[in-house]
């Protein structure tokens, strides 16, 4: 413009991305942004309604490390927090981990003190086995209805003596152990669970399924008489000023990717299964072993299980990007897989003498503080690092064979292995779509919650008073999750300090925004 002699003072910049011009409202939002820019009016000034008086209570949906961090920071400032978690304990996926990268610190040593603080904090009301069912109201004054499923065990009376578990006849796969061990129908998710009390899985309890016609052994055995098998679900109504989404993630269903043999070959494991195998609190006490075959006493069928007496593998393959960076499944990078796979290589080398570890990767994304150094350390420990796609896992002469490419040496390779660990891609947790519709919060093309602006405002959504923290916004590691959760807590406390909740842009139509801009311009 300057080259043609035009007046550069007349240039107006309009940022669509910064102001959330995406999704269903993209065109109207873009028109409003341009209209404001032509009048020289900052878009938020015209588009964001005036703040409302804000309720000082905050709802956090999700009890993983992100939800825990935000809850503690807000509660420590003297503000009421309602922490809603669907499962029977807080802790999320981090509670399942053995070590954290790159420091190899004990994950539980970092997490469990925070969990205990949440459970004991007078400003935090913890609602486990709970789900948000409706949200109404406006920013600063949201009305929330929560359904809390019956636990069937009184949390205050239970002393976790384990006598109920000893007499329970029902065994099912443990969710906390990623399905590699068994639990009873009455159980505690793990030894450091918060609340530290048992609960009953009503989908497998013989008494509940038979409507009281069978079993009830746990009730008879309980010395504290704290089990009530006729307990009902309850509905809880609360009012809050802000809502934090910290709903986390889950693994892609890797059984869909048939080339790796998951679910077909017993010693092909997901990353979470291996986390529980190598964890000292896991089914083998932290020993890395292959599965052994046994006969199920009830069914008479053969099954493969992990046992402390199992045989350690002598050759292990770690395969990166299983379902990630793949147009057929997840086009995006899951961001943590390279580093936790390197961590696995270290743990295998540390626990299994003379083992060969083969690390198949596409690109090594060691982007964080100390990550590149950690990657170099793993190479120096003797892990065979192979760059290239691993094509398949197959059986040959009763041995698993991993076939892939080695692009550094321009060749195809294959290795006989005893165990394969798949670095499975991450996807939004179940219920993300439902929460998105309920709250009017947008999701991106990959299904994660959309932030208002990735660069300028990565914690807010375009719905006033609703924030995102942790994995539910996009894959990230624990340090980044904690940092974002703290940033969200600061945003919430800022709104409480000002005394007014921020309105949300989506509440005004295009004509209303243009009208407000004209009044401001006048």
Backbone torsions as a table, in degrees:
resi	resn	phi	psi	omega
1	UNK	NA	-40.1	178.9
2	UNK	-65.0	-35.8	-178.9
3	UNK	-66.1	-26.9	179.9
4	UNK	-92.5	2.8	179.1
5	UNK	88.3	7.4	179.6
6	UNK	-74.1	163.6	179.9
7	UNK	-87.6	111.3	-178.0
8	UNK	-68.0	-15.8	177.4
9	UNK	-67.4	-17.2	-178.5
10	UNK	-86.9	-0.9	179.2
11	UNK	-73.2	133.5	176.3
12	UNK	-124.0	125.8	179.5
13	UNK	-93.2	136.0	178.7
14	UNK	-128.9	114.0	-178.3
15	UNK	-99.3	108.1	178.4
16	UNK	-69.6	-44.4	-175.3
17	UNK	-65.7	-41.0	-176.9
18	UNK	-61.8	-30.8	-175.9
19	UNK	-109.0	21.0	168.7
20	UNK	73.7	33.4	177.2
21	UNK	-81.1	80.4	-177.9
22	UNK	-155.5	165.6	178.1
23	UNK	75.0	-151.4	-173.7
24	UNK	-64.6	-32.2	-175.3
25	UNK	-97.2	16.2	-171.0
26	UNK	-58.5	-46.6	-174.9
27	UNK	-67.1	-48.1	179.3
28	UNK	-62.7	-40.4	179.6
29	UNK	-63.9	-42.3	-180.0
30	UNK	-63.2	-41.9	178.3
31	UNK	-62.0	-41.5	-179.6
32	UNK	-66.2	-38.9	179.1
33	UNK	-63.2	-44.2	179.4
34	UNK	-65.3	-41.1	179.6
35	UNK	-60.2	-43.7	179.2
36	UNK	-66.2	-40.1	-178.4
37	UNK	-63.8	-39.8	-179.4
38	UNK	-65.4	-25.7	177.6
39	UNK	-93.2	-1.9	-179.8
40	UNK	72.9	23.7	-178.7
41	UNK	-104.0	126.1	175.5
42	UNK	-57.0	129.8	-175.4
43	UNK	-55.3	-47.2	-179.1
44	UNK	-59.1	-29.8	-179.2
45	UNK	-64.2	-36.4	-179.4
46	UNK	-91.6	-27.9	-170.7
47	UNK	-92.7	-24.5	-176.4
48	UNK	-96.3	118.1	179.4
49	UNK	-62.1	160.9	177.0
50	UNK	-60.7	147.6	-176.9
51	UNK	-67.5	153.1	176.4
52	UNK	-104.2	156.5	172.4
53	UNK	-54.8	135.1	-171.2
54	UNK	-106.7	132.4	172.6
55	UNK	-69.5	136.6	-173.4
56	UNK	-83.3	-0.3	175.6
57	UNK	-89.0	148.6	-179.2
58	UNK	-126.0	137.1	174.2
59	UNK	-100.5	130.6	174.0
60	UNK	-118.2	124.0	-179.6
61	UNK	-102.5	107.0	-179.4
62	UNK	119.8	124.9	-174.9
63	UNK	-109.8	31.6	173.1
64	UNK	-82.1	-164.0	-176.3
65	UNK	-63.3	-34.1	178.5
66	UNK	-65.7	-50.2	179.5
67	UNK	-62.6	-39.2	179.4
68	UNK	-63.6	-46.7	-178.2
69	UNK	-61.9	-47.0	179.1
70	UNK	-62.8	-42.9	-178.2
71	UNK	-60.3	-45.4	-177.7
72	UNK	-66.5	-40.7	-177.9
73	UNK	-68.2	-38.7	178.5
74	UNK	-71.2	-44.1	-179.1
75	UNK	-65.9	-36.7	179.1
76	UNK	-67.0	-17.9	174.9
77	UNK	-87.5	5.1	176.0
78	UNK	87.5	18.2	-178.2
79	UNK	-109.0	146.1	-177.6
80	UNK	-71.3	136.1	177.8
81	UNK	-128.4	135.1	169.4
82	UNK	-108.3	115.4	-178.8
83	UNK	-107.0	113.8	-175.3
84	UNK	-105.1	125.6	-179.9
85	UNK	-132.5	132.4	-175.8
86	UNK	-71.1	-33.9	-176.5
87	UNK	-86.2	-175.3	-176.7
88	UNK	-83.2	-1.0	180.0
89	UNK	-151.6	154.9	170.0
90	UNK	-84.2	172.1	179.7
91	UNK	125.6	-34.3	176.9
92	UNK	60.9	-155.7	-178.3
93	UNK	-67.2	-30.9	-177.3
94	UNK	-59.9	-30.5	179.1
95	UNK	-65.4	-19.3	-179.4
96	UNK	-85.2	-15.6	-171.9
97	UNK	-79.6	152.8	176.0
98	UNK	-89.9	-57.1	-178.9
99	UNK	-127.5	160.8	173.2
100	UNK	-108.4	148.1	176.3
101	UNK	-97.8	154.4	-2.8
102	UNK	-92.6	2.3	-173.5
103	UNK	-83.9	-15.4	-176.7
104	UNK	59.9	31.7	173.7
105	UNK	-71.9	154.1	175.9
106	UNK	-67.9	120.4	-177.9
107	UNK	-62.7	-42.4	-178.6
108	UNK	-65.2	-32.8	-179.7
109	UNK	-65.7	-28.2	177.5
110	UNK	-83.3	-42.6	-170.7
111	UNK	-81.7	-46.6	-169.7
112	UNK	-62.8	-34.9	174.6
113	UNK	-61.2	-36.1	176.8
114	UNK	-67.2	-39.4	178.2
115	UNK	-61.7	-44.4	179.1
116	UNK	-62.5	-40.6	178.9
117	UNK	-61.1	-40.3	177.1
118	UNK	-62.7	-46.6	-177.4
119	UNK	-63.7	-27.2	-176.3
120	UNK	-102.2	-6.1	-172.5
121	UNK	-74.4	128.9	-177.6
122	UNK	-70.4	-18.7	-179.7
123	UNK	-96.5	2.4	179.9
124	UNK	-115.6	123.2	172.7
125	UNK	-100.7	112.3	-176.3
126	UNK	-92.0	124.7	-179.3
127	UNK	-121.0	93.6	177.0
128	UNK	-87.7	167.8	-175.0
129	UNK	50.1	39.9	-173.2
130	UNK	-126.8	155.2	-178.4
131	UNK	-145.4	135.1	175.1
132	UNK	-75.3	127.0	-177.0
133	UNK	-108.2	-32.5	175.3
134	UNK	-145.6	148.3	173.5
135	UNK	-135.9	124.8	176.8
136	UNK	-130.1	173.8	177.4
137	UNK	105.5	-164.6	-175.4
138	UNK	-128.3	163.9	178.0
139	UNK	-53.2	130.4	-177.4
140	UNK	95.3	-18.7	-178.2
141	UNK	-148.9	73.0	178.2
142	UNK	-94.3	138.9	174.1
143	UNK	-107.7	126.0	-171.0
144	UNK	-124.9	134.0	174.5
145	UNK	-109.8	127.7	-176.5
146	UNK	-120.4	133.7	173.9
147	UNK	-102.6	121.8	177.9
148	UNK	-108.6	119.0	179.7
149	UNK	-71.5	148.1	178.1
150	UNK	-61.3	138.8	176.1
151	UNK	-94.6	-23.8	-179.9
152	UNK	69.1	-0.5	176.7
153	UNK	-131.0	129.5	179.2
154	UNK	-72.8	114.3	-175.9
155	UNK	-60.5	-38.8	-176.5
156	UNK	-70.9	-30.6	-176.6
157	UNK	-91.1	-29.4	-175.5
158	UNK	-64.5	132.5	178.7
159	UNK	-110.0	10.8	177.1
160	UNK	54.5	46.7	-177.8
161	UNK	-79.2	-16.5	176.4
162	UNK	77.8	2.0	-178.7
163	UNK	-66.1	-33.0	178.3
164	UNK	-65.0	-38.7	-179.2
165	UNK	-65.2	-38.2	-177.1
166	UNK	-61.5	-30.7	-177.1
167	UNK	-100.3	-9.3	-179.6
168	UNK	-68.2	128.5	-176.3
169	UNK	-86.5	-8.8	-171.3
170	UNK	-96.9	130.7	175.7
171	UNK	-122.0	132.3	177.0
172	UNK	-138.9	170.0	-179.6
173	UNK	-68.0	138.2	180.0
174	UNK	-82.2	121.3	177.0
175	UNK	-65.5	-40.0	-178.1
176	UNK	-65.0	-34.2	177.4
177	UNK	-89.8	19.2	177.0
178	UNK	55.7	28.2	174.6
179	UNK	85.1	2.9	-177.0
180	UNK	-90.5	-2.4	175.2
181	UNK	-136.9	175.7	-179.3
182	UNK	-110.8	152.0	172.4
183	UNK	-132.5	171.6	177.5
184	UNK	-92.2	171.3	176.8
185	UNK	-67.7	-31.1	168.8
186	UNK	-103.8	127.8	-170.1
187	UNK	-160.3	167.5	167.9
188	UNK	-118.2	132.2	-172.3
189	UNK	-53.7	-45.1	173.7
190	UNK	-160.2	168.2	-166.7
191	UNK	-64.8	-27.1	179.3
192	UNK	-101.0	20.6	-176.9
193	UNK	-59.7	147.0	174.5
194	UNK	-128.7	116.6	3.4
195	UNK	-67.6	147.7	-179.3
196	UNK	-90.1	67.3	-178.6
197	UNK	-147.3	156.8	-177.8
198	UNK	-76.2	162.8	174.6
199	UNK	-145.4	163.7	-178.0
200	UNK	-114.7	129.7	176.1
201	UNK	-80.9	100.5	-174.0
202	UNK	-66.6	-17.4	179.7
203	UNK	-79.5	-10.4	-179.7
204	UNK	-128.2	-7.7	-179.1
205	UNK	-70.8	123.8	-178.0
206	UNK	-61.1	-40.0	-178.0
207	UNK	-63.2	-48.0	-177.3
208	UNK	-68.2	-41.7	-179.1
209	UNK	-66.2	-31.8	-179.1
210	UNK	-94.1	7.0	-179.5
211	UNK	55.3	44.7	173.9
212	UNK	85.0	7.4	-177.1
213	UNK	-87.4	-17.8	-177.1
214	UNK	-132.9	155.7	170.7
215	UNK	63.9	-130.8	-170.4
216	UNK	85.0	16.7	-176.9
217	UNK	-61.9	-35.4	-177.7
218	UNK	-65.3	-36.9	179.4
219	UNK	-63.2	-43.6	-178.9
220	UNK	-66.6	-31.5	-174.6
221	UNK	-86.2	-25.8	-172.6
222	UNK	-62.8	120.0	-178.7
223	UNK	-74.5	-18.0	-177.8
224	UNK	-100.1	-2.8	-179.2
225	UNK	51.2	45.0	-176.3
226	UNK	-105.6	9.9	179.7
227	UNK	-102.8	126.9	178.6
228	UNK	-127.2	99.2	-176.1
229	UNK	-74.9	-4.2	177.7
230	UNK	-106.0	11.1	179.1
231	UNK	-61.8	145.3	-178.8
232	UNK	-109.0	158.2	171.8
233	UNK	-64.4	157.5	177.7
234	UNK	-133.3	156.4	177.5
235	UNK	-110.1	133.6	-177.7
236	UNK	-121.2	129.0	177.3
237	UNK	-107.8	129.2	178.8
238	UNK	-133.9	163.1	173.7
239	UNK	-125.2	132.0	-177.8
240	UNK	-138.0	161.7	177.7
241	UNK	-96.1	-31.8	-177.9
242	UNK	-133.7	153.9	178.3
243	UNK	-130.1	130.9	177.1
244	UNK	-112.1	126.1	176.5
245	UNK	-93.9	118.7	179.5
246	UNK	-139.0	53.3	-168.6
247	UNK	-86.3	-4.8	170.2
248	UNK	74.5	-146.9	-170.6
249	UNK	-149.6	175.7	167.5
250	UNK	-143.2	171.0	178.0
251	UNK	-82.5	146.2	170.8
252	UNK	-57.9	145.2	176.3
253	UNK	-70.4	96.7	-171.6
254	UNK	-73.9	-13.5	177.6
255	UNK	-65.3	-18.5	177.2
256	UNK	-69.8	-24.6	-177.2
257	UNK	-94.9	84.9	-166.9
258	UNK	-66.2	-21.7	-173.8
259	UNK	-65.5	-17.5	-177.5
260	UNK	-96.7	-4.7	172.7
261	UNK	72.0	19.7	179.0
262	UNK	-69.3	133.0	-176.2
263	UNK	86.2	-11.0	177.5
264	UNK	-105.8	-49.6	177.5
265	UNK	-97.7	124.0	-171.0
266	UNK	-62.7	-27.4	-175.9
267	UNK	-101.6	25.5	166.7
268	UNK	-98.8	116.9	-172.0
269	UNK	-117.9	151.8	168.6
270	UNK	-81.2	167.4	-179.9
271	UNK	-61.3	-39.9	179.9
272	UNK	-69.1	-35.9	176.0
273	UNK	-62.8	-40.9	179.0
274	UNK	-69.3	-36.3	175.8
275	UNK	-54.9	-44.8	-178.6
276	UNK	-73.4	-31.3	177.7
277	UNK	-65.6	-42.5	-175.5
278	UNK	-85.1	-7.0	-178.0
279	UNK	-79.9	136.8	-179.2
280	UNK	-60.8	-24.7	178.7
281	UNK	-89.6	3.7	-177.7
282	UNK	-82.2	-174.2	-171.3
283	UNK	-66.8	-25.2	179.3
284	UNK	-105.1	7.9	-177.6
285	UNK	70.0	22.2	178.6
286	UNK	95.3	-4.4	176.7
287	UNK	-73.3	132.3	177.2
288	UNK	-90.3	109.2	-177.2
289	UNK	-136.5	162.7	174.2
290	UNK	-86.9	163.4	179.4
291	UNK	-71.7	151.0	175.2
292	UNK	-119.5	154.5	-177.7
293	UNK	-91.8	136.5	175.8
294	UNK	-142.7	167.0	178.7
295	UNK	-97.8	125.7	176.3
296	UNK	-69.6	123.9	-174.9
297	UNK	-62.3	-35.5	-176.6
298	UNK	-80.7	-45.6	-174.1
299	UNK	-92.7	-22.0	-176.8
300	UNK	77.2	5.2	-178.4
301	UNK	-93.4	154.7	175.8
302	UNK	-76.3	143.0	175.0
303	UNK	-147.2	154.5	-179.5
304	UNK	-100.9	129.4	-179.1
305	UNK	-136.2	160.4	170.3
306	UNK	-89.2	135.2	179.4
307	UNK	-135.2	143.8	176.8
308	UNK	-57.4	-21.4	179.7
309	UNK	-90.5	7.9	-178.4
310	UNK	-66.8	169.8	-177.2
311	UNK	-94.3	129.1	177.4
312	UNK	-64.7	143.2	176.9
313	UNK	-72.8	148.4	176.5
314	UNK	-103.8	-14.9	177.5
315	UNK	-141.0	122.8	-176.3
316	UNK	-128.3	133.5	175.0
317	UNK	-108.5	132.5	174.8
318	UNK	-112.4	118.8	-174.4
319	UNK	-111.4	120.3	-178.5
320	UNK	-83.2	166.3	168.6
321	UNK	53.3	43.8	177.7
322	UNK	-82.7	99.2	-176.8
323	UNK	91.5	-7.0	176.3
324	UNK	-100.5	154.6	-179.1
325	UNK	52.3	42.3	-175.5
326	UNK	-137.4	116.9	-174.9
327	UNK	-61.8	-23.2	-179.4
328	UNK	-77.1	-26.2	-176.3
329	UNK	-121.3	-86.8	178.1
330	UNK	-118.2	115.6	-178.4
331	UNK	-72.7	-14.9	-174.5
332	UNK	-94.8	162.0	173.3
333	UNK	-80.3	135.0	179.5
334	UNK	-84.2	-2.5	161.6
335	UNK	74.2	-28.7	-177.9
336	UNK	-108.6	-9.9	-169.8
337	UNK	-67.0	-40.6	179.9
338	UNK	-58.5	-46.8	-174.4
339	UNK	-72.3	-41.4	-179.5
340	UNK	-72.5	-25.9	175.0
341	UNK	-68.5	-38.6	174.3
342	UNK	-64.1	-39.2	176.0
343	UNK	-60.3	-43.2	178.5
344	UNK	-59.8	-42.2	179.9
345	UNK	-58.9	-43.0	178.5
346	UNK	-62.8	-45.7	-177.3
347	UNK	-65.1	-38.5	178.2
348	UNK	-64.3	-46.7	178.7
349	UNK	-61.0	-36.5	-177.8
350	UNK	-71.3	-35.8	-171.7
351	UNK	-99.8	-20.2	-176.5
352	UNK	-120.2	111.3	-179.0
353	UNK	-64.2	141.1	172.4
354	UNK	58.5	28.9	180.0
355	UNK	-85.4	147.8	172.9
356	UNK	-101.5	127.5	180.0
357	UNK	-118.9	126.6	180.0
358	UNK	-113.4	120.8	-176.7
359	UNK	-108.7	107.7	178.7
360	UNK	-93.7	120.5	-179.7
361	UNK	-137.2	159.6	176.2
362	UNK	-93.9	-59.3	172.7
363	UNK	-135.4	135.8	179.8
364	UNK	-86.6	108.5	-176.0
365	UNK	-101.1	79.6	-179.7
366	UNK	-102.8	80.2	-166.1
367	UNK	-97.9	-17.0	-170.8
368	UNK	-91.2	179.6	179.9
369	UNK	-64.7	120.7	179.6
370	UNK	79.9	1.0	-175.2
371	UNK	-73.8	-45.0	-179.5
372	UNK	-61.9	-40.8	178.1
373	UNK	-63.4	-38.2	178.7
374	UNK	-64.7	-41.5	179.0
375	UNK	-61.6	-42.4	178.5
376	UNK	-65.4	-37.4	178.5
377	UNK	-60.7	-42.7	-178.4
378	UNK	-64.6	-39.7	177.4
379	UNK	-62.0	-41.3	-179.0
380	UNK	-69.1	-21.8	178.1
381	UNK	-77.3	-5.6	173.9
382	UNK	106.1	9.8	175.9
383	UNK	-71.4	134.2	176.7
384	UNK	-81.8	111.4	-176.3
385	UNK	-99.5	118.7	-175.3
386	UNK	-118.1	117.7	179.0
387	UNK	-91.5	124.1	179.7
388	UNK	146.9	164.3	179.8
389	UNK	-72.5	136.3	170.3
390	UNK	-89.0	120.7	-170.6
391	UNK	-78.5	-41.6	-173.5
392	UNK	-164.7	163.5	169.8
393	UNK	-120.7	128.2	-177.2
394	UNK	-139.6	170.2	175.6
395	UNK	-106.5	135.2	177.5
396	UNK	-144.7	118.9	-177.7
397	UNK	53.6	46.2	177.9
398	UNK	63.7	19.1	175.4
399	UNK	-124.8	143.7	174.2
400	UNK	-76.2	139.2	178.7
401	UNK	-125.0	127.4	175.0
402	UNK	-102.5	122.9	179.2
403	UNK	-111.3	140.1	-179.7
404	UNK	-164.3	-165.9	179.9
405	UNK	-120.1	150.0	176.1
406	UNK	-121.4	95.6	-171.7
407	UNK	-75.2	-20.9	176.8
408	UNK	-66.8	-36.3	-178.7
409	UNK	-106.0	7.2	174.6
410	UNK	52.4	56.5	-178.1
411	UNK	-153.1	162.5	170.2
412	UNK	-93.7	143.3	-177.4
413	UNK	-130.0	157.4	170.4
414	UNK	-147.7	141.9	-178.0
415	UNK	-130.3	137.6	170.1
416	UNK	-78.8	128.6	-177.1
417	UNK	-135.1	159.9	177.3
418	UNK	-101.1	-20.4	-178.0
419	UNK	-148.9	142.6	175.4
420	UNK	-125.1	130.4	177.0
421	UNK	-114.9	122.9	-176.3
422	UNK	-98.4	123.9	174.2
423	UNK	-82.4	88.8	-169.9
424	UNK	-80.2	139.7	179.3
425	UNK	-62.7	155.7	-177.7
426	UNK	-101.2	142.9	177.3
427	UNK	-133.7	160.7	178.6
428	UNK	-57.6	149.1	-178.0
429	UNK	-67.7	156.6	176.2
430	UNK	-58.6	139.2	-179.9
431	UNK	96.2	-7.7	-179.8
432	UNK	-60.8	-43.6	-179.9
433	UNK	-63.8	-41.2	179.8
434	UNK	-63.8	-43.7	179.0
435	UNK	-65.6	-38.7	178.6
436	UNK	-58.6	-45.4	179.1
437	UNK	-67.7	-41.0	-176.9
438	UNK	-63.5	-41.0	-175.0
439	UNK	-96.6	-11.5	-176.8
440	UNK	73.1	28.5	178.9
441	UNK	-97.6	131.2	-177.0
442	UNK	-73.6	155.7	171.8
443	UNK	-119.7	154.1	178.8
444	UNK	-83.7	-176.5	-175.2
445	UNK	-64.0	-21.1	-179.5
446	UNK	-95.5	-0.4	175.6
447	UNK	98.1	-5.7	178.6
448	UNK	-79.5	155.6	176.8
449	UNK	-63.1	138.3	-179.7
450	UNK	-87.1	131.6	172.2
451	UNK	-81.5	163.5	-179.3
452	UNK	-65.1	-45.6	177.8
453	UNK	-152.6	120.2	-173.8
454	UNK	-57.9	-40.5	-177.6
455	UNK	-88.2	-43.3	-172.3
456	UNK	-94.4	-25.2	-176.8
457	UNK	-152.0	73.1	-172.7
458	UNK	-81.4	2.1	-178.4
459	UNK	-110.1	-26.3	179.9
460	UNK	-83.8	158.7	167.3
461	UNK	-110.4	177.3	178.4
462	UNK	-80.7	5.4	173.6
463	UNK	-103.5	116.8	-175.7
464	UNK	-57.0	137.1	177.1
465	UNK	78.1	7.4	177.8
466	UNK	-121.3	126.7	-173.5
467	UNK	-122.3	161.5	175.3
468	UNK	-121.0	141.2	179.5
469	UNK	-142.0	133.7	173.1
470	UNK	83.5	-152.8	-172.0
471	UNK	-62.2	-24.3	-176.4
472	UNK	-65.7	-17.8	178.1
473	UNK	-89.1	-34.3	178.1
474	UNK	177.3	156.2	178.1
475	UNK	-58.1	136.8	178.1
476	UNK	-159.8	161.8	-179.2
477	UNK	-84.8	179.3	-175.5
478	UNK	-65.0	-45.9	178.5
479	UNK	-58.0	-42.2	179.1
480	UNK	-68.5	-35.3	177.5
481	UNK	-63.9	-46.5	179.7
482	UNK	-64.0	-40.9	179.6
483	UNK	-63.1	-44.0	179.5
484	UNK	-66.9	-38.9	178.7
485	UNK	-63.0	-38.2	177.3
486	UNK	-68.1	-38.5	178.2
487	UNK	-63.8	-40.4	177.7
488	UNK	-62.7	-43.8	178.7
489	UNK	-59.5	-39.5	177.9
490	UNK	-63.8	-40.2	177.8
491	UNK	-63.3	-41.4	178.0
492	UNK	-63.7	-47.4	-179.1
493	UNK	-64.2	-31.4	176.4
494	UNK	-63.6	-41.3	178.9
495	UNK	-67.8	-33.5	179.3
496	UNK	-72.2	-33.6	178.3
497	UNK	-68.6	-41.7	-179.9
498	UNK	-71.9	-24.5	178.5
499	UNK	84.6	1.8	-179.9
500	UNK	-133.9	134.3	175.3
501	UNK	-78.8	149.3	-179.4
502	UNK	-83.6	130.9	176.4
503	UNK	-68.0	164.8	-179.5
504	UNK	-109.3	143.3	-174.0
505	UNK	-59.9	-34.6	-174.1
506	UNK	-70.6	-4.9	-176.9
507	UNK	-83.1	-11.6	-179.9
508	UNK	-111.1	141.8	178.3
509	UNK	-80.6	170.0	178.2
510	UNK	-57.6	-46.3	-178.0
511	UNK	-65.1	-36.4	179.2
512	UNK	-66.8	-40.6	179.0
513	UNK	-65.2	-44.4	179.0
514	UNK	-62.1	-40.2	179.1
515	UNK	-63.7	-43.2	179.0
516	UNK	-65.1	-39.2	179.7
517	UNK	-64.3	-40.9	179.3
518	UNK	-63.6	-40.1	178.8
519	UNK	-64.5	-41.5	178.9
520	UNK	-66.1	-40.6	-178.1
521	UNK	-66.3	-34.0	-179.7
522	UNK	-68.3	NA	NA
